[in-house]
Amino acid sequence: MRGHLFASAGRRVALIMSSAAASSSAGGRPTRTTSSPSASAALLSMAATFVPHHPIAQRAMQYLDASPDPFHATQNACDRLEAAGFTAIDEKDAWTGKLNKGGKYYFTRNRSCIVAFAIGGAYEPGNGFKVIGAHTDSPNLRVKPRSKRSAAGCTQLDVECYGGGLWHTWFDRDLSLSGRVMVRASGGGFEQRLVRIHRPVLRVPTLCIHLQSAEEREAFKVNKEDHLQPILATEALKSLTGDVNAEGEEAAVEEAAEVEDDVSPTGEDGGGKGGGKTDDGTVHAWSSGQEPLLVSLLAEALEVETDAILDFECSLYDTQPASLSGLHSEFLVSSRLDNLASCFVATEALIEHADDADVLANDRDVALVALFDHEEVGSSSTSGAGSPVMGEAVRRISSALSGGGALADDLLAAALANSFVVSADMAHAVHPNYASKHEKSHGPQMNRGLVIKSNANQRYASNGVTSFVVRELARRAGLPPPQEFVVRNDCPCGSTIGPIISANTGMRAVDVGMPQLSMHSVREVMGVADLTHGKNMFKAFFADFRTVDGMLDG
């Protein structure tokens, strides 16, 4: 199906060409069925403009569809890095003797945060880190620790809102589940497993118009506790048979038998709050709060017994796959563009930078991508940008490349002072129906290039120097001049990981983003050309930052 989307874009160009030719053979006189030569030429030019961006859009859609939650997003990044020759290292191990100039490495934290880096062949202790930071999480509905809930003859799941979502967009969507499950291993011990249910199993239905008052029809107000609880199944079987256990047994088997899922082991042991049964065979209290249908569904997907399920962190996601949109297929429509599109582009840029042997051999710095969790809820976690993970990465890499032992304070300080962070988070494009919401002189548009985000109150990390660096890099690389975004004085301003990392480490930072519409909706939209612009900008940063930085007066 996806191949058909990209083939159709090429056919559309061919049709426009044939239409123009037909019009030309008729002496340039347009007919009812053909466009004028000038109109056809304009359509051809516009359609052809976006065709070169479709391959990266296709790769982005594959990544987006395969990453319904931070755990899958991180695993998919790991898979791409492994395929590109990066080596996995463990935070629990000492890195001295394992890192080498010209080497490519990555590590994860909590399986929802990943740091990947390529060490320049000309690196010396005290040299800098060229960092691109993004985040793996997006607003969604997450299953509560006690998932059991039912009402009006329906089996539901008890969920809570994660982040600041546009919750009305989650109604009447084909939803499913994904996340991480703690499982009792067959040989003893415990393991983390990734699970994803591909087919729709959940739905949050809207209230029909006939039961709404005139006032309710005018403004769709959502009570997040009462109105967002999804339906998993019907309790009709229980009513028809009179068997109080029917729903938890027969219905569970019926539901699970139809599942077509994929499961990815992480290979890492861990602990949980409790499981189906303890070692002496008694049922743990944790299980009593779980919906049996949910546990059966997860067990079937993981091919384990229900009592092997010890704990889980599951999110709801929209099963509709990413797609191209627009007359010329110039838009990419998907869930979680904020901020998986940035994660995808940053990872591609690092892989391509490290794949150029000559560029990497002459690089004097460490090129690094850090994809954090929990940005949507403040970043204050062990795997968020507010954690020590960024500072520890700089210190440990610098120390390992200095021969081990305690790193001299002045070398670490020099490394931080020589470093630069590009905080990459999606930006707000001007909405054509709400243009007045944007500051008139700072209105980014889709497919026009990367956006520099600024805020005098330090909600963004950009300043005059760091913003100039981005513009100069774009100029040197022949990229579209960066667009500018400043929020209106009468509107609140969001924030990013940029100020957090900069404040924690002292590294200079700038906030940038690819422009999009419908941010925090269950379906968002961006321009396909901006994927190319973003990747090329990040590659230019890795390749040329040291040169530009050396031309600054400090």
C-alpha positions as CSV (number, residue, x, y, z in Angstrom):
1,M,0.0,0.0,0.0
2,R,2.8,2.4,0.9
3,G,4.6,1.7,-2.3
4,H,1.4,2.6,-4.1
5,L,1.4,6.0,-2.4
6,F,4.9,6.9,-3.7
7,A,4.3,5.4,-7.2
8,S,1.1,7.4,-7.5
9,A,3.1,10.6,-7.0
10,G,5.3,9.7,-9.9
11,R,2.3,8.8,-12.1
12,R,0.7,12.1,-11.2
13,V,3.8,13.9,-12.7
14,A,3.5,11.7,-15.8
15,L,-0.2,12.6,-16.2
16,I,0.5,16.3,-15.9
17,M,3.2,15.9,-18.6
18,S,0.8,14.1,-20.9
19,S,-1.9,16.7,-20.3
20,A,0.5,19.5,-21.2
21,A,1.5,17.6,-24.3
22,A,-2.1,17.1,-25.4
23,S,-2.8,20.8,-24.9
24,S,0.3,21.7,-26.9
25,S,-0.7,19.5,-29.8
26,A,-4.0,21.3,-29.9
27,G,-2.3,24.5,-30.6
28,G,-2.1,25.5,-27.0
29,R,-5.9,25.9,-26.9
30,P,-7.2,24.4,-23.6
31,T,-10.1,22.1,-23.8
32,R,-12.6,21.0,-21.1
33,T,-10.4,18.0,-20.3
34,T,-6.9,19.5,-20.4
35,S,-5.2,22.2,-18.6
36,S,-3.5,25.2,-20.2
37,P,0.2,24.7,-20.9
38,S,1.1,27.3,-18.3
39,A,-1.1,25.7,-15.7
40,S,0.2,22.2,-16.5
41,A,3.7,23.4,-16.3
42,A,3.1,24.9,-12.9
43,L,1.5,21.7,-11.6
44,L,4.3,19.7,-13.0
45,S,6.9,21.9,-11.4
46,M,5.1,21.7,-8.1
47,A,4.6,18.0,-8.1
48,A,8.2,17.4,-9.2
49,T,9.4,19.6,-6.3
50,F,8.3,17.1,-3.7
51,V,9.2,13.8,-5.4
52,P,12.9,13.9,-4.2
53,H,11.7,14.1,-0.6
54,H,9.5,11.0,-0.8
55,P,12.2,8.4,0.0
56,I,13.1,10.0,3.3
57,A,9.4,10.4,4.0
58,Q,8.9,6.7,3.4
59,R,11.7,5.8,5.9
60,A,10.2,8.2,8.4
61,M,6.8,6.6,8.1
62,Q,8.3,3.2,8.7
63,Y,9.9,4.5,11.9
64,L,6.8,6.3,13.1
65,D,4.5,3.3,12.5
66,A,7.0,1.0,14.3
67,S,7.3,3.3,17.3
68,P,4.0,3.6,19.1
69,D,5.7,4.3,22.5
70,P,9.1,5.4,23.8
71,F,10.2,1.8,24.3
72,H,9.6,0.9,20.7
73,A,11.0,4.2,19.5
74,T,14.2,3.5,21.4
75,Q,14.5,-0.1,20.2
76,N,14.0,1.0,16.6
77,A,16.7,3.6,17.0
78,C,19.0,0.8,18.4
79,D,18.2,-1.4,15.4
80,R,19.0,1.3,12.9
81,L,22.3,2.1,14.7
82,E,23.3,-1.5,14.9
83,A,22.7,-1.9,11.2
84,A,24.9,1.1,10.6
85,G,27.8,-0.4,12.5
86,F,27.3,1.2,16.0
87,T,28.3,-0.8,19.0
88,A,26.2,-1.2,22.1
89,I,27.8,-0.3,25.4
90,D,26.4,-0.6,28.9
91,E,26.2,2.2,31.5
92,K,26.9,-0.4,34.2
93,D,30.3,-1.2,32.7
94,A,33.5,0.9,32.7
95,W,34.1,2.4,29.3
96,T,37.9,2.8,29.6
97,G,39.6,0.7,27.0
98,K,36.3,0.1,25.1
99,L,36.1,3.5,23.3
100,N,38.4,4.4,20.4
101,K,38.8,7.3,18.1
102,G,36.8,6.8,15.0
103,G,34.4,4.5,16.9
104,K,30.6,4.5,16.9
105,Y,28.7,3.6,20.0
106,Y,25.3,3.8,21.8
107,F,23.8,3.1,25.2
108,T,20.2,3.2,26.6
109,R,18.7,4.1,29.9
110,N,15.4,2.6,31.0
111,R,14.9,1.4,27.4
112,S,13.2,4.7,26.7
113,C,16.2,7.0,26.3
114,I,19.2,6.4,24.0
115,V,22.5,8.2,23.6
116,A,24.5,7.5,20.4
117,F,27.8,9.0,19.4
118,A,30.6,8.9,16.9
119,I,34.2,9.8,18.0
120,G,36.2,11.9,15.6
121,G,39.5,10.4,14.5
122,A,41.2,13.7,15.4
123,Y,39.6,14.0,18.9
124,E,41.8,15.1,21.8
125,P,40.8,15.4,25.5
126,G,39.1,18.7,26.1
127,N,37.6,18.9,22.7
128,G,33.9,19.4,22.3
129,F,30.7,17.5,21.8
130,K,28.3,18.4,19.0
131,V,25.0,17.3,20.5
132,I,21.5,17.0,18.9
133,G,18.8,16.4,21.6
134,A,15.2,15.3,21.0
135,H,12.6,13.3,22.9
136,T,10.9,9.9,22.4
137,D,7.7,10.6,24.3
138,S,4.4,12.1,23.0
139,P,1.1,12.8,24.8
140,N,-1.1,9.7,25.0
141,L,-3.4,7.6,27.3
142,R,-1.6,5.2,29.6
143,V,-3.0,2.3,31.5
144,K,-3.1,2.9,35.2
145,P,-1.3,0.6,37.7
146,R,-4.7,-1.0,38.5
147,S,-6.3,-1.4,35.1
148,K,-9.7,-3.0,36.0
149,R,-12.7,-0.9,35.2
150,S,-16.3,-1.6,33.9
151,A,-19.6,0.2,33.4
152,A,-22.9,-0.2,31.7
153,G,-22.2,-3.8,30.5
154,C,-18.8,-2.8,29.0
155,T,-15.3,-3.9,30.1
156,Q,-13.0,-0.9,30.0
157,L,-9.5,-0.1,30.9
158,D,-8.6,2.5,33.5
159,V,-6.3,5.0,31.9
160,E,-4.6,8.3,32.7
161,C,-3.6,11.2,30.6
162,Y,0.1,11.5,29.9
163,G,1.2,15.0,28.9
164,G,-0.9,17.8,27.4
165,G,-2.8,16.1,24.6
166,L,-5.6,17.4,22.5
167,W,-7.8,14.8,24.1
168,H,-10.9,15.4,21.9
169,T,-8.9,14.0,19.0
170,W,-8.7,10.6,20.7
171,F,-12.4,10.0,20.5
172,D,-13.8,7.6,17.9
173,R,-10.3,6.3,16.8
174,D,-9.2,2.7,16.3
175,L,-6.9,2.3,19.3
176,S,-4.6,-0.4,20.4
177,L,-1.9,-1.1,23.0
178,S,1.8,-1.2,23.1
179,G,4.6,-1.0,25.7
180,R,6.8,-2.9,28.0
181,V,5.9,-6.0,30.0
182,M,7.8,-7.6,32.9
183,V,7.7,-11.4,32.5
184,R,8.8,-14.3,34.6
185,A,11.4,-16.1,32.5
186,S,11.0,-19.9,32.0
187,G,14.5,-20.5,33.3
188,G,14.1,-18.3,36.4
189,G,14.6,-14.6,36.8
190,F,12.7,-11.9,35.1
191,E,12.9,-10.2,31.7
192,Q,11.5,-7.1,29.9
193,R,9.6,-7.7,26.7
194,L,8.2,-5.2,24.2
195,V,4.6,-5.9,23.1
196,R,2.5,-4.3,20.4
197,I,-1.1,-5.3,19.6
198,H,-1.5,-4.5,15.9
199,R,-5.3,-4.7,15.5
200,P,-7.7,-2.2,17.1
201,V,-8.9,-3.4,20.5
202,L,-9.9,-0.2,22.2
203,R,-12.2,2.8,21.5
204,V,-13.2,6.0,23.2
205,P,-16.7,6.7,21.8
206,T,-18.3,10.1,21.7
207,L,-21.7,10.8,23.1
208,C,-24.3,10.9,20.4
209,I,-25.7,14.3,19.4
210,H,-29.2,13.4,20.5
211,L,-28.2,13.1,24.1
212,Q,-26.3,16.4,24.2
213,S,-27.8,19.7,25.2
214,A,-27.6,22.7,22.9
215,E,-24.8,24.1,25.2
216,E,-22.9,20.8,25.0
217,R,-23.1,20.8,21.2
218,E,-21.5,24.2,21.0
219,A,-18.4,23.3,23.0
220,F,-17.0,19.8,23.3
221,K,-15.7,19.7,26.8
222,V,-13.9,16.6,28.0
223,N,-13.8,15.4,31.6
224,K,-10.5,13.6,31.4
225,E,-11.4,11.1,34.2
226,D,-14.9,10.2,33.2
227,H,-14.9,10.6,29.4
228,L,-11.6,9.1,28.2
229,Q,-11.9,5.6,29.6
230,P,-11.8,3.2,26.6
231,I,-14.0,0.2,25.9
232,L,-12.2,-3.1,25.6
233,A,-15.0,-5.6,25.4
234,T,-18.6,-6.3,26.1
235,E,-19.9,-8.1,29.2
236,A,-22.8,-9.7,27.2
237,L,-21.4,-13.2,27.5
238,K,-21.6,-13.0,31.3
239,S,-25.2,-11.8,31.1
240,L,-26.2,-14.5,28.6
241,T,-24.7,-17.4,30.4
242,G,-25.0,-16.3,34.0
243,D,-21.4,-17.5,34.5
244,V,-19.5,-14.8,36.5
245,N,-16.2,-16.3,35.3
246,A,-17.2,-16.4,31.6
247,E,-15.9,-13.0,30.8
248,G,-12.5,-13.6,32.3
249,E,-12.0,-17.0,30.7
250,E,-14.0,-17.8,27.5
251,A,-14.1,-14.2,26.3
252,A,-10.4,-13.7,27.0
253,V,-9.5,-16.8,25.0
254,E,-11.7,-15.6,22.1
255,E,-10.2,-12.1,22.1
256,A,-6.6,-13.3,22.3
257,A,-7.0,-16.0,19.6
258,E,-7.5,-13.4,17.0
259,V,-4.4,-11.3,17.9
260,E,-1.6,-10.9,15.3
261,D,1.2,-9.2,17.2
262,D,4.9,-8.8,17.2
263,V,7.1,-9.1,20.3
264,S,10.7,-7.9,20.8
265,P,12.8,-9.1,23.8
266,T,15.1,-6.6,25.3
267,G,17.3,-9.2,27.0
268,E,17.6,-7.2,30.2
269,D,16.6,-8.6,33.6
270,G,14.7,-6.4,36.0
271,G,12.2,-6.4,38.8
272,G,8.5,-5.8,39.1
273,K,5.8,-4.9,41.6
274,G,4.5,-8.5,41.6
275,G,3.1,-11.0,39.3
276,G,0.4,-13.5,38.6
277,K,1.7,-15.9,41.1
278,T,4.6,-15.9,43.6
279,D,7.1,-18.7,44.0
280,D,4.8,-20.5,46.5
281,G,1.9,-20.5,44.0
282,T,-0.2,-17.8,45.7
283,V,-1.7,-15.0,43.7
284,H,0.0,-11.6,44.2
285,A,-2.1,-8.6,45.2
286,W,-1.0,-6.8,42.0
287,S,-3.0,-9.2,39.9
288,S,-6.3,-8.6,41.6
289,G,-6.4,-5.0,40.2
290,Q,-5.8,-6.1,36.6
291,E,-8.4,-6.6,34.0
292,P,-8.2,-10.4,33.1
293,L,-8.9,-9.7,29.5
294,L,-6.0,-7.4,29.3
295,V,-3.6,-9.8,31.0
296,S,-4.8,-12.6,28.7
297,L,-4.3,-10.4,25.6
298,L,-0.7,-9.6,26.7
299,A,0.1,-13.2,27.6
300,E,-1.2,-14.4,24.2
301,A,0.9,-11.8,22.4
302,L,4.0,-12.7,24.4
303,E,3.3,-16.4,24.1
304,V,3.5,-16.9,27.9
305,E,1.1,-18.0,30.6
306,T,-1.0,-15.3,32.3
307,D,0.6,-15.9,35.6
308,A,4.0,-15.1,34.1
309,I,2.9,-11.5,33.6
310,L,4.5,-9.5,36.5
311,D,3.9,-5.9,35.5
312,F,3.5,-3.7,32.5
313,E,3.7,-0.1,31.2
314,C,1.3,0.1,28.3
315,S,0.1,3.0,26.3
316,L,-2.8,3.4,23.9
317,Y,-2.0,4.4,20.3
318,D,-3.9,5.1,17.1
319,T,-3.6,2.2,14.7
320,Q,-4.0,4.3,11.5
321,P,-0.6,4.2,9.8
322,A,1.3,7.3,8.7
323,S,0.5,8.5,5.2
324,L,1.2,11.2,2.6
325,S,-1.4,13.8,2.0
326,G,-1.9,16.9,-0.2
327,L,-2.4,17.2,-4.0
328,H,1.4,16.7,-4.6
329,S,1.9,14.4,-1.6
330,E,3.7,17.3,0.1
331,F,2.5,16.5,3.6
332,L,3.3,13.7,6.0
333,V,0.4,12.8,8.3
334,S,1.0,10.7,11.4
335,S,0.7,10.3,15.1
336,R,3.7,11.3,17.3
337,L,5.4,13.6,14.8
338,D,6.2,15.6,17.9
339,N,8.8,14.5,18.5
340,L,9.6,11.2,16.7
341,A,10.1,13.1,13.5
342,S,13.1,14.9,15.1
343,C,14.4,11.6,16.6
344,F,14.3,10.0,13.2
345,V,16.0,12.9,11.4
346,A,18.7,13.2,14.1
347,T,19.5,9.5,14.0
348,E,19.7,9.5,10.2
349,A,22.0,12.5,10.3
350,L,24.4,10.9,12.8
351,I,24.5,7.6,10.8
352,E,25.3,9.4,7.6
353,H,27.9,11.6,9.3
354,A,29.6,8.6,10.8
355,D,29.4,6.6,7.6
356,D,31.6,9.1,5.8
357,A,35.1,7.7,6.6
358,D,37.0,10.8,5.6
359,V,34.7,13.2,7.5
360,L,34.8,11.1,10.6
361,A,38.6,10.6,10.4
362,N,39.2,14.4,10.4
363,D,36.5,15.3,13.0
364,R,38.1,16.8,16.2
365,D,34.9,16.4,18.3
366,V,32.4,13.8,19.4
367,A,29.1,13.9,17.3
368,L,26.3,12.8,19.7
369,V,22.5,12.3,19.5
370,A,20.6,12.1,22.8
371,L,16.9,11.0,22.6
372,F,15.3,11.5,26.1
373,D,12.0,10.4,27.6
374,H,9.5,12.4,29.6
375,E,9.9,15.8,27.9
376,E,6.1,16.1,27.7
377,V,5.9,16.0,31.5
378,G,8.9,18.2,32.5
379,S,11.9,15.9,31.9
380,S,12.5,15.3,35.6
381,S,13.2,11.6,35.6
382,T,16.1,9.2,35.4
383,S,15.7,9.0,31.6
384,G,14.7,12.6,31.0
385,A,16.8,15.6,29.9
386,G,16.7,16.8,33.5
387,S,18.6,13.7,34.6
388,P,22.5,13.5,34.8
389,V,22.6,11.4,31.6
390,M,23.8,14.2,29.4
391,G,26.5,15.4,31.7
392,E,27.6,11.9,32.6
393,A,27.9,11.0,28.9
394,V,30.3,13.9,28.3
395,R,32.3,13.2,31.4
396,R,32.5,9.4,30.9
397,I,33.4,9.6,27.2
398,S,36.0,12.2,27.9
399,S,37.5,10.2,30.7
400,A,37.6,7.0,28.7
401,L,39.3,8.7,25.8
402,S,41.8,10.2,28.3
403,G,43.0,6.8,29.4
404,G,40.7,6.4,32.3
405,G,40.9,7.5,35.9
406,A,39.7,10.8,37.2
407,L,39.3,13.4,34.5
408,A,40.9,16.7,35.3
409,D,38.4,19.4,36.1
410,D,39.9,21.8,33.6
411,L,39.7,19.2,30.8
412,L,36.0,18.6,31.6
413,A,35.3,22.3,31.8
414,A,37.1,22.8,28.5
415,A,35.0,20.0,26.8
416,L,31.8,21.6,28.0
417,A,32.8,25.0,26.9
418,N,33.7,23.7,23.5
419,S,30.4,21.9,23.1
420,F,27.1,22.9,21.6
421,V,23.6,21.5,21.8
422,V,20.9,21.7,19.1
423,S,17.6,21.1,20.9
424,A,15.4,19.7,18.2
425,D,11.6,19.8,18.9
426,M,8.9,20.3,16.4
427,A,7.8,24.0,15.7
428,H,4.4,25.6,15.2
429,A,3.6,26.3,11.6
430,V,1.1,29.1,10.9
431,H,-2.4,27.6,10.8
432,P,-4.3,29.1,7.8
433,N,-7.5,29.1,9.7
434,Y,-6.0,30.6,12.9
435,A,-3.3,32.9,11.5
436,S,-4.0,35.5,14.1
437,K,-2.6,33.2,16.8
438,H,0.9,33.8,15.4
439,E,3.1,36.8,15.8
440,K,2.9,38.6,12.4
441,S,6.6,38.7,11.7
442,H,7.5,35.3,13.0
443,G,5.2,32.9,11.1
444,P,6.9,29.6,10.0
445,Q,5.4,27.7,7.1
446,M,5.7,24.0,6.2
447,N,8.1,22.9,3.5
448,R,10.1,26.1,3.9
449,G,12.9,24.8,6.1
450,L,14.0,24.6,9.8
451,V,12.7,27.0,12.4
452,I,14.8,28.8,15.1
453,K,12.7,29.2,18.2
454,S,13.4,32.2,20.5
455,N,11.9,33.5,23.7
456,A,13.2,36.4,25.8
457,N,12.0,34.7,29.0
458,Q,14.2,31.7,28.4
459,R,11.6,29.2,27.5
460,Y,13.9,28.4,24.6
461,A,17.7,28.3,24.8
462,S,18.4,30.3,21.7
463,N,20.3,33.6,21.9
464,G,21.9,35.9,19.3
465,V,25.1,33.9,19.0
466,T,23.6,30.4,18.9
467,S,20.9,31.5,16.5
468,F,23.6,33.0,14.2
469,V,25.5,29.7,14.3
470,V,22.5,27.9,12.9
471,R,21.9,30.5,10.2
472,E,25.6,30.4,9.2
473,L,25.6,26.6,9.0
474,A,22.6,26.8,6.8
475,R,24.2,29.4,4.5
476,R,27.4,27.4,4.2
477,A,25.5,24.3,3.3
478,G,23.2,26.0,0.8
479,L,20.1,25.3,2.8
480,P,16.9,27.4,3.0
481,P,17.5,30.3,5.4
482,P,16.1,29.2,8.8
483,Q,12.6,30.6,9.7
484,E,12.0,32.3,13.0
485,F,9.3,31.7,15.6
486,V,8.5,33.9,18.6
487,V,5.2,33.5,20.5
488,R,2.8,36.4,20.8
489,N,3.0,38.5,24.0
490,D,-0.6,37.5,24.8
491,C,0.0,33.7,24.4
492,P,1.8,31.3,26.7
493,C,5.0,29.7,25.4
494,G,6.0,26.1,25.6
495,S,9.4,24.9,26.5
496,T,11.9,22.2,25.5
497,I,14.9,20.3,26.7
498,G,17.2,23.0,25.5
499,P,17.1,25.3,28.6
500,I,17.2,22.2,30.8
501,I,20.4,20.8,29.3
502,S,22.1,24.2,29.0
503,A,21.4,25.0,32.7
504,N,22.5,21.6,33.9
505,T,25.7,21.4,31.9
506,G,26.7,24.9,30.9
507,M,26.8,23.9,27.3
508,R,25.6,26.5,24.7
509,A,22.3,25.7,23.1
510,V,19.8,26.7,20.4
511,D,16.2,25.5,20.0
512,V,15.1,24.5,16.5
513,G,12.3,22.5,15.0
514,M,10.6,21.4,11.8
515,P,7.3,23.2,11.4
516,Q,4.0,21.2,11.8
517,L,0.3,21.7,12.4
518,S,-2.0,20.0,14.9
519,M,0.7,19.5,17.6
520,H,-0.4,17.1,20.3
521,S,-3.3,15.8,18.3
522,V,-3.6,12.1,17.8
523,R,-2.9,12.9,14.1
524,E,-0.3,15.6,13.2
525,V,0.9,17.0,9.9
526,M,4.2,18.3,8.6
527,G,5.9,19.0,5.2
528,V,7.9,16.2,3.5
529,A,10.6,18.7,2.4
530,D,11.3,19.7,6.0
531,L,12.5,16.1,6.7
532,T,15.2,16.7,4.1
533,H,15.9,20.2,5.3
534,G,16.2,19.0,8.9
535,K,18.5,16.1,8.1
536,N,20.8,18.2,6.0
537,M,20.9,20.9,8.6
538,F,21.9,18.4,11.3
539,K,24.6,16.9,9.0
540,A,25.9,20.4,8.4
541,F,26.1,20.9,12.1
542,F,28.1,17.7,12.6
543,A,30.4,18.5,9.7
544,D,31.0,22.3,10.0
545,F,30.2,23.4,13.5
546,R,33.9,23.4,14.7
547,T,34.9,25.6,11.7
548,V,32.1,28.1,12.4
549,D,32.8,28.1,16.1
550,G,36.5,28.7,15.5
551,M,35.5,31.9,13.7
552,L,33.6,33.3,16.6
553,D,35.3,35.8,18.9
554,G,34.2,34.0,22.1
